Amino acid sequence: MPHPDFQLLLRGLDSLFVSYYLDTLVSEIDWDELAYLKEKTGRDRGEKFGELTLGSESFALKPFGKHPYTYVLGNKAFEIRLGERLSPSCHVQFRSEGLWMEGLDRLTSRFDTWVASIGSRFLKPEVVSRADWAFDYHLPVWDFARDDFVSRSRKDATWRENQKDQTHQFGKGEVVLRVYDKVAEIEAQSAKAWFFELWGRKDHVCRVEFQIRGERLKEGGIRTMADLREFQGDILRELATNHTSLRKPNGDSNRSRWPLHPLWSQLTDDIGTLPQTGLVKCIDQMAPVEWRLDRSGKMVHGYLKNIAALLYCRDGGTGAPDLDDVLAELPHVIAQHHSPVAWSDDVTQRIKEIELGQ
């Protein structure tokens, strides 16, 4: 049941970063023209951006890139970073205003339409690299302090203004949890006054924000957009339960036994209404294996490229060997290093290490 002293105003994704593998060879992007417009914007006009229509969308073209991407295009819905010969060739930030005003499904459909409109296509599934979820509450009284939080995070910080707590932050890097005065943040720096209309008010709004990056997303089973939709409730519930929680002091020397603050009880209830499987423990046990398998596959793929280059130099070929050529040669390359007995022993030892969490 909603708590009588505060109410949920908004909840959802506030920002989303996704890498896409687009086929830039078949796209209708005129890369030379794009390079010319970028240079012209920065050199001749001295402006912060130039206007550009590309496919179905209009953008501001920035006079600078963001490593490793050469081009940065932006509008209220997206910031799109592009590279002609990169993999992934496109990195997209689905922006706050677009997500709150249009919703994730409509925004991703709009992006898909844009990809088709430039004559491109997806070469393989996208990868979610960061997701920020926000829960905004009308909270008339800020009746908690830093020491009322119980967190596994080794790093935390509190920012104050006018002798009042304004932001509590827990974690740095893969998982960051913030509890802060969103109205004060808007007034000070974010210029997102359109939130006032969405909230239906201009005061006493507390935001609980989860910022989760790539490796922790993978551990939670989230790699693609479909995973995000399916497992978002699971990963948020796990973090709100085991990473950091807000408590009501009751005199017990063990703060973990303090009862949940009503705000946190409401938060966990609201997270519980999101799509979820209820299998957090299973996900947490298996996802690290999938993650390590993915990392090992990436390393092997890199070694195969090196072997391809060495085969080319050895055989004096006329073109770079493709993957099938390398795989056909691989048994001969590794045969001199293989011992069936040593293989069995070493693999068994590695299995034990993985099972023990090593």
C-alpha positions in Angstrom: 0.0 0.0 0.0 1.3 3.5 -0.7 2.7 5.3 2.3 0.4 8.2 3.4 3.4 10.6 3.9 4.8 10.4 0.3 3.8 9.2 -3.1 5.5 7.8 -6.2 5.5 10.5 -8.9 7.5 8.8 -11.7 9.5 5.6 -12.2 11.4 4.3 -15.2 14.6 4.6 -17.2 16.2 8.0 -17.1 19.1 7.3 -19.4 20.2 4.3 -21.5 23.4 3.7 -23.4 23.5 1.0 -26.1 26.1 -0.1 -28.6 24.9 -1.2 -32.0 26.6 -3.1 -34.8 25.4 -1.4 -37.9 26.5 -2.2 -41.4 28.2 1.0 -42.5 29.2 -0.4 -45.8 25.6 -0.6 -47.1 24.4 2.6 -45.5 23.5 5.7 -47.5 25.6 8.0 -45.2 27.9 10.2 -47.2 30.9 10.1 -44.9 32.9 12.7 -46.9 30.0 15.1 -46.6 29.6 14.4 -42.9 33.3 15.1 -42.4 33.0 18.4 -44.4 30.0 19.5 -42.3 31.8 18.7 -39.1 34.9 20.6 -40.0 32.9 23.5 -41.4 30.9 23.8 -38.1 34.0 24.0 -36.0 36.3 26.0 -38.2 34.3 28.5 -40.3 31.2 29.1 -38.1 32.8 28.6 -34.7 29.5 27.3 -33.5 28.7 24.5 -31.0 26.8 22.5 -33.5 25.5 22.5 -37.1 22.0 21.5 -38.1 21.7 18.3 -40.1 19.0 16.0 -41.4 20.1 12.4 -41.8 17.5 9.9 -42.8 14.3 10.3 -40.8 15.8 12.4 -38.0 17.1 16.0 -37.6 20.2 16.4 -35.5 22.7 18.8 -34.1 26.1 17.8 -35.5 28.9 18.5 -33.0 32.2 19.9 -34.2 34.0 17.2 -32.2 33.9 13.4 -31.8 34.0 11.3 -28.7 36.7 8.6 -28.7 36.7 6.3 -30.5 33.8 7.8 -32.6 34.4 10.5 -35.1 30.9 12.0 -35.3 28.4 13.0 -32.6 24.8 13.7 -33.6 22.2 14.7 -31.1 18.5 15.7 -30.6 16.1 15.5 -27.7 15.7 11.8 -28.1 19.2 10.5 -28.8 22.9 11.2 -28.8 24.3 9.0 -31.6 28.0 8.5 -32.0 29.1 7.1 -35.3 32.3 5.6 -36.8 32.8 4.5 -40.4 35.1 1.5 -39.7 34.4 0.7 -36.1 32.8 -2.3 -34.3 30.4 -1.5 -32.8 29.9 1.3 -35.3 27.2 3.1 -33.4 26.9 4.1 -29.7 23.5 5.6 -28.7 22.5 7.4 -25.5 18.7 7.3 -25.2 18.2 10.6 -23.5 16.2 11.4 -20.4 13.6 13.7 -22.1 12.9 11.2 -24.9 12.6 8.3 -22.5 10.2 10.1 -20.1 8.1 11.8 -22.9 7.9 8.9 -25.4 8.8 5.7 -23.5 11.4 3.1 -24.2 9.4 1.1 -26.7 8.5 4.1 -28.9 12.0 5.5 -28.7 13.7 2.2 -29.7 11.2 1.9 -32.5 12.1 5.4 -33.6 15.7 4.5 -33.7 15.0 1.3 -35.7 13.2 3.5 -38.2 16.2 5.8 -38.4 18.5 2.9 -39.1 16.3 1.7 -41.9 16.0 5.3 -43.3 19.8 5.5 -43.8 19.8 2.2 -45.6 21.7 0.3 -42.9 21.0 -2.9 -41.0 21.9 -4.6 -37.8 24.8 -7.1 -38.1 24.3 -8.7 -34.7 22.5 -8.0 -31.4 23.0 -4.8 -29.6 24.8 -4.5 -26.2 23.5 -2.4 -23.3 26.5 -0.7 -21.7 24.7 1.4 -19.0 21.2 1.9 -17.7 20.0 4.5 -15.2 16.7 3.8 -13.4 14.9 6.6 -11.4 12.1 6.5 -8.8 10.8 10.0 -8.0 8.8 10.5 -4.7 7.0 13.4 -3.2 8.8 13.5 0.1 7.8 16.5 2.3 10.2 15.7 5.1 13.8 14.5 4.5 14.0 12.5 7.8 17.1 10.5 7.2 20.9 10.9 7.2 23.9 9.1 5.8 24.3 6.8 8.8 20.7 5.5 8.3 21.8 3.7 5.1 23.3 0.2 5.2 25.5 -0.4 2.2 28.0 -2.9 0.9 29.6 -0.2 -1.1 33.2 0.7 0.0 32.8 4.2 -1.3 30.2 6.8 -0.4 29.7 10.5 -0.3 27.3 13.1 0.9 26.8 16.6 -0.5 25.2 19.3 1.5 23.8 22.8 0.8 22.7 25.4 3.3 23.6 22.9 6.0 21.2 20.3 4.7 21.9 17.0 3.1 21.1 17.2 -0.6 22.7 14.0 -2.1 23.8 10.6 -0.7 25.8 8.5 -3.1 26.9 4.9 -2.6 29.3 3.1 -4.9 31.5 4.1 -7.8 32.0 2.5 -11.2 29.8 -0.5 -12.0 27.0 0.3 -9.6 26.1 3.7 -8.2 23.1 4.4 -6.1 22.0 8.0 -5.4 19.3 9.4 -3.2 19.0 13.2 -3.7 16.8 16.3 -3.9 15.9 16.3 -7.6 14.3 19.8 -7.5 17.5 21.3 -6.1 19.5 19.5 -8.8 17.3 20.8 -11.6 17.5 24.4 -10.2 21.3 24.2 -9.9 22.4 22.5 -13.1 20.3 20.1 -15.1 17.7 22.6 -16.6 15.1 19.8 -16.9 12.2 22.0 -15.9 9.9 19.8 -17.9 10.0 17.3 -15.0 7.8 19.8 -13.1 4.9 19.2 -15.5 5.4 15.4 -15.4 5.4 15.4 -11.6 2.5 17.9 -11.3 4.5 19.8 -8.7 7.7 21.9 -8.2 8.9 21.0 -4.7 9.8 18.2 -2.3 10.8 15.6 -4.9 13.3 12.9 -3.7 14.9 10.8 -6.4 16.3 7.3 -5.9 18.6 6.5 -8.8 20.3 3.3 -9.8 23.2 3.7 -12.3 24.4 0.3 -13.5 27.2 -0.3 -16.1 28.1 -3.1 -18.4 29.8 -5.7 -16.3 27.3 -5.6 -13.5 24.5 -5.7 -16.1 26.0 -8.8 -17.6 26.2 -10.4 -14.1 22.5 -9.7 -13.8 21.7 -11.4 -17.1 21.3 -8.1 -19.1 23.2 -7.8 -22.3 20.5 -7.0 -25.0 17.4 -4.8 -24.9 15.3 -7.9 -24.6 17.3 -8.9 -21.5 16.8 -5.4 -20.1 13.1 -5.6 -20.4 13.0 -9.1 -18.9 15.4 -8.8 -16.0 15.2 -5.1 -14.9 13.1 -5.9 -11.9 15.4 -8.7 -10.8 18.6 -6.6 -10.8 16.9 -3.6 -9.1 15.3 -5.7 -6.4 18.7 -7.4 -5.7 20.4 -4.0 -5.5 17.7 -2.4 -3.3 17.9 -5.4 -1.0 21.5 -6.4 -0.8 23.6 -3.5 -2.1 22.1 -0.5 -0.2 19.0 0.0 1.9 17.6 2.9 4.0 16.8 2.0 7.6 15.0 3.5 10.7 17.3 3.5 13.7 15.9 1.6 16.7 18.9 1.4 19.1 20.1 -2.0 17.9 23.9 -2.1 17.6 23.6 -4.0 14.4 22.3 -1.6 11.8 21.4 -4.4 9.4 18.6 -5.4 11.9 17.1 -1.9 11.8 13.7 -1.9 10.1 13.4 -0.5 6.6 12.6 3.1 6.3 9.0 3.6 4.9 10.6 5.2 1.7 12.6 2.0 1.1 9.7 -0.3 1.8 7.7 1.7 -0.8 10.7 1.6 -3.2 10.9 -2.2 -3.0 7.1 -2.5 -3.5 7.4 -0.3 -6.6 10.3 -2.3 -8.0 8.2 -5.4 -7.4 5.7 -4.2 -10.0 8.3 -4.2 -12.7 8.8 -7.2 -15.1 11.0 -9.8 -13.3 11.5 -13.5 -13.2 12.0 -13.8 -9.4 15.2 -15.8 -10.1 17.9 -13.4 -9.0 19.9 -16.1 -7.2 20.0 -18.3 -10.3 20.9 -15.3 -12.5 23.7 -14.3 -10.0 25.1 -17.8 -10.0 25.1 -18.4 -13.8 25.7 -15.0 -15.3 29.4 -14.8 -14.1 30.0 -18.0 -16.0 28.4 -16.6 -19.1 30.4 -13.4 -18.6 33.7 -15.2 -18.3 32.8 -17.3 -21.3 32.2 -14.2 -23.3 35.5 -12.6 -22.2 37.4 -15.8 -23.0 35.7 -15.9 -26.4 36.8 -12.3 -27.1 40.4 -13.2 -26.1 40.4 -16.3 -28.3 39.0 -14.2 -31.2 41.9 -11.8 -30.8 44.5 -14.6 -30.8 42.8 -16.0 -34.0 43.4 -12.7 -35.7 47.1 -12.8 -34.7 47.3 -16.4 -36.0 45.7 -15.3 -39.3 48.3 -12.6 -39.7 51.1 -15.1 -39.0 49.7 -17.6 -41.5 49.7 -14.9 -44.1 53.3 -14.0 -43.4 54.3 -17.7 -43.4 52.5 -18.7 -46.6 52.9 -15.5 -48.5 49.3 -15.3 -49.5 47.6 -12.7 -51.6 44.9 -11.9 -49.1 44.2 -12.1 -45.4 43.0 -15.6 -44.3 39.4 -15.7 -43.2 38.1 -17.3 -40.0 37.4 -20.7 -41.7 41.0 -20.8 -43.0 42.4 -20.2 -39.5 40.1 -22.7 -37.9 41.2 -25.4 -40.4 44.8 -24.7 -39.6 44.3 -24.5 -35.8 44.5 -28.3 -35.0 48.0 -28.3 -36.5 49.0 -25.2 -34.7 48.0 -26.5 -31.2 48.7 -30.2 -31.7 52.4 -30.0 -30.6 51.2 -28.5 -27.2 48.4 -30.9 -26.5 48.6 -33.8 -24.0 45.3 -35.7 -23.3 46.3 -36.4 -19.7 47.5 -32.9 -18.9 44.4 -31.5 -20.7 42.0 -33.6 -18.5 43.8 -32.7 -15.3 44.0 -29.0 -16.1 40.4 -28.7 -17.1 39.2 -30.5 -14.0 41.2 -28.1 -11.9 39.7 -25.1 -13.6 36.2 -26.5 -13.2 36.8 -26.8 -9.4 38.1 -23.2 -9.3 35.0 -21.9 -11.1 32.7 -23.8 -8.8 34.5 -22.3 -5.8 34.1 -18.8 -7.2 37.7 -18.4 -8.2 
